[in-house]
Amino acid sequence: MNRLAPFAALTVIAALASPVAAQTGQPGIVPMIPATGTVLDVSAEGRTTRVPDLATIRAGTVTQGATAAQAMADNAAAMARVLAAVRKAGVASRDLATATVQLQPQYRYVENQAPVVTGYQATNSVSIRFRDIARSGAILDALVGVGANQIDGPSLSVGEPDAALDEARADAVKRARARADLYARAAGLRVVRMISVAEAGQDAGGPDRPPVMFARMAKADAAPTEIAPGEKDITATLQVRFLLDQ
């Protein structure tokens, strides 16, 4: 998230005023009269909120084997059950993607001896995007029930942030103008007009980085998993320049 602290700067500049009607003696050339003004630079962050409507969770299987081939074969069988459960739950193909596939040797360490390979660990995980957050907890419980033993998430986000970002931008402009009026009054001046606007950053309500959680095997009497969406801030930060005068 790009968060900039409120900032304002006042500078006096020379500007060019409109041409006057005086004759100069040279046809086609009109003198320009310089005028002084004060420039104010303001940084303002606007915000609005939305309830997240997307949850992304990584679910996978970790298996051990005496050989690499055994570890991978056992993992493939376990992952096939997980994928079948995901598809049975109605998750569309576009919302399901392989996230990681890993195979690592496991070692036994003894002091003053070379490490000895004792077996292999295979890991396979998929990224699952839930468009109905209310159902994601129940689906996770089902995945654990068929053998998923590694879960990472959820990462909650806003699927269509454009309208919310526009609200945050409008709010940032209002905040910038209010701050400019404050500085102008304090300096005995008034805001003449806005000179320029530049967007310095935004947060569209994207996913956070949750910690990895290893799931326990589901029990018949276990309480169901619930995912609470809460609210996410949508923010936009603008750099706005104003012209002040008497």
C-alpha positions in Angstrom: 0.0 0.0 0.0 1.4 3.3 -1.0 0.8 5.7 2.0 2.2 9.2 1.8 2.1 11.4 4.9 0.2 14.7 4.4 2.6 17.2 2.9 2.3 20.8 1.7 4.9 23.3 0.4 4.5 27.0 -0.4 6.7 28.7 -3.0 6.5 32.1 -4.7 6.8 32.1 -8.5 6.7 34.6 -11.4 3.9 34.0 -13.8 2.8 35.5 -17.1 -0.4 37.6 -17.1 -2.7 38.2 -20.0 -1.5 40.6 -22.7 -2.4 44.3 -22.4 -3.8 46.4 -25.1 -1.0 49.0 -25.1 0.7 49.7 -28.4 4.4 48.8 -28.5 5.5 50.4 -31.7 6.2 47.0 -33.3 3.2 45.4 -35.1 2.2 42.0 -33.9 4.1 42.1 -30.6 2.2 42.5 -27.3 4.1 42.9 -24.1 3.4 40.4 -21.2 3.1 41.8 -17.7 4.6 39.5 -15.0 2.5 38.8 -11.9 3.5 37.2 -8.7 1.6 34.3 -7.1 2.2 31.6 -4.5 2.2 27.9 -5.4 1.0 25.3 -2.8 1.8 21.6 -3.3 -0.4 19.2 -1.3 -0.4 15.5 -0.9 -3.7 14.0 0.1 -5.0 10.4 0.5 -8.6 9.7 -0.2 -10.3 6.5 0.9 -13.4 4.4 0.8 -14.3 0.9 1.9 -15.6 -2.3 0.3 -16.5 -5.7 1.6 -14.1 -8.2 -0.1 -15.8 -10.5 -2.6 -12.9 -12.7 -3.5 -10.9 -15.1 -1.3 -7.8 -16.8 -2.6 -6.5 -19.9 -0.7 -3.7 -22.3 -1.4 -4.4 -25.9 -0.5 -2.0 -28.8 -1.0 -0.6 -32.1 0.2 2.7 -33.0 1.8 3.8 -36.6 1.6 6.9 -38.6 2.7 8.5 -41.5 0.9 11.6 -43.7 1.1 12.4 -42.9 -2.5 11.7 -39.8 -4.7 9.4 -41.8 -6.9 7.3 -43.1 -3.9 7.0 -39.6 -2.4 5.8 -38.2 -5.8 3.4 -41.1 -6.5 1.8 -40.8 -3.0 1.5 -37.1 -3.4 -0.1 -37.3 -6.9 -2.7 -39.7 -5.5 -3.5 -37.4 -2.6 -3.6 -34.4 -4.8 -6.0 -36.1 -7.2 -8.5 -36.5 -4.4 -8.1 -32.8 -3.4 -8.7 -31.6 -7.0 -11.7 -33.9 -7.4 -13.2 -32.4 -4.2 -12.5 -28.9 -5.4 -14.2 -29.5 -8.8 -17.1 -31.3 -7.0 -17.6 -28.2 -4.9 -18.2 -26.2 -8.1 -15.0 -24.3 -8.3 -14.6 -23.2 -12.0 -11.4 -24.1 -13.9 -10.5 -20.5 -14.3 -10.3 -20.2 -10.5 -8.0 -23.2 -10.0 -4.3 -23.1 -10.8 -1.2 -25.1 -9.7 0.8 -23.0 -7.3 3.8 -25.2 -6.3 5.3 -28.6 -7.0 8.4 -29.5 -4.9 10.5 -32.6 -4.1 13.1 -32.4 -1.4 15.4 -34.9 0.2 15.2 -35.4 3.9 18.5 -35.7 5.8 19.7 -37.1 9.1 22.5 -35.1 10.6 25.1 -36.5 13.0 28.0 -34.5 14.4 31.3 -35.0 12.4 29.5 -37.1 9.8 28.2 -36.3 6.3 24.4 -35.9 6.1 22.5 -39.1 5.2 19.4 -39.0 3.0 16.6 -40.7 4.9 13.8 -40.2 2.4 12.0 -37.6 0.3 9.2 -35.1 0.8 6.9 -34.1 -2.0 4.7 -31.0 -1.9 2.0 -30.0 -4.3 -0.5 -27.1 -3.9 -3.1 -25.3 -5.9 -4.4 -21.8 -5.8 -8.2 -21.7 -5.4 -10.1 -18.5 -5.9 -13.6 -18.4 -4.2 -16.1 -16.0 -5.6 -18.5 -16.9 -2.8 -16.6 -16.2 0.4 -19.4 -17.6 2.5 -18.7 -21.1 1.0 -14.9 -21.0 1.2 -14.8 -22.3 4.8 -16.9 -25.3 4.1 -14.9 -26.2 1.0 -11.7 -26.0 3.0 -13.1 -28.4 5.5 -14.0 -30.8 2.7 -10.5 -30.5 1.3 -8.9 -31.4 4.6 -11.3 -34.3 4.8 -9.9 -35.8 1.6 -6.3 -35.3 2.5 -5.2 -31.7 2.1 -2.7 -31.1 4.9 -1.3 -27.7 4.0 -3.4 -24.5 3.7 -2.2 -20.9 3.0 -4.7 -18.2 3.3 -7.2 -16.8 2.9 -6.1 -13.7 0.9 -9.2 -11.4 0.7 -9.5 -8.9 -2.1 -12.0 -6.8 -4.1 -12.7 -8.2 -7.5 -13.9 -5.0 -9.3 -12.2 -2.1 -7.6 -12.5 0.6 -10.4 -15.7 2.3 -9.0 -14.3 2.3 -5.5 -11.0 3.8 -6.7 -12.8 6.6 -8.4 -14.6 7.3 -5.1 -11.2 7.4 -3.3 -9.8 9.7 -6.0 -12.7 12.1 -5.6 -12.3 12.0 -1.8 -8.5 12.8 -2.2 -9.4 15.9 -4.3 -11.8 17.1 -1.7 -9.2 16.6 1.1 -6.5 18.3 -1.0 -8.8 21.4 -1.6 -9.7 21.6 2.1 -6.1 21.5 3.1 -5.2 24.1 0.5 -7.9 26.4 1.9 -6.5 25.9 5.4 -3.0 26.9 4.3 -4.3 29.8 2.3 -6.3 31.3 5.2 -3.3 30.8 7.5 -1.1 32.8 5.1 -3.7 35.5 4.5 -4.3 34.3 0.9 -7.0 32.5 -1.1 -7.0 29.6 -3.5 -7.3 30.9 -7.0 -7.3 27.6 -8.9 -5.9 24.1 -9.1 -2.8 24.0 -11.4 -2.1 20.2 -11.7 -3.0 16.8 -10.3 -0.8 13.7 -10.3 -1.7 10.3 -8.8 1.1 9.2 -6.5 -0.2 5.7 -5.6 -3.3 3.6 -4.9 -4.4 0.5 -3.0 -7.2 -1.3 -4.9 -8.0 -3.6 -2.0 -5.7 -6.4 -3.2 -4.9 -9.5 -1.2 -2.7 -9.4 1.9 0.0 -11.9 2.7 -1.4 -14.3 5.4 0.8 -16.7 7.3 1.0 -20.4 6.2 -1.3 -22.7 8.2 -1.0 -26.4 8.4 -4.4 -28.0 8.6 -5.2 -30.8 11.0 -7.3 -33.8 9.9 -11.0 -33.1 10.0 -13.0 -34.7 12.8 -16.7 -35.4 12.7 -17.4 -33.2 15.7 -15.0 -30.4 14.6 -16.5 -26.9 14.4 -16.8 -25.7 10.8 -14.3 -23.2 9.5 -15.7 -19.7 9.0 -14.2 -17.0 6.8 -15.1 -13.4 7.9 -14.6 -11.0 5.0 -14.7 -7.7 7.0 -13.9 -4.6 5.1 -10.9 -3.4 3.0 -9.7 0.2 2.5 -9.5 1.4 -1.0 -7.2 4.4 -1.2 -5.7 6.8 -3.8 -3.0 9.3 -3.1 -2.8 12.5 -5.2 -0.2 15.2 -5.5 -2.1 18.5 -6.2 -0.7 21.9 -6.9 -2.7 25.1 -6.2 -2.2 28.7 -7.1 -2.8 31.1 -4.2 -3.1 34.9 -4.3 -4.4 37.9 -2.3 
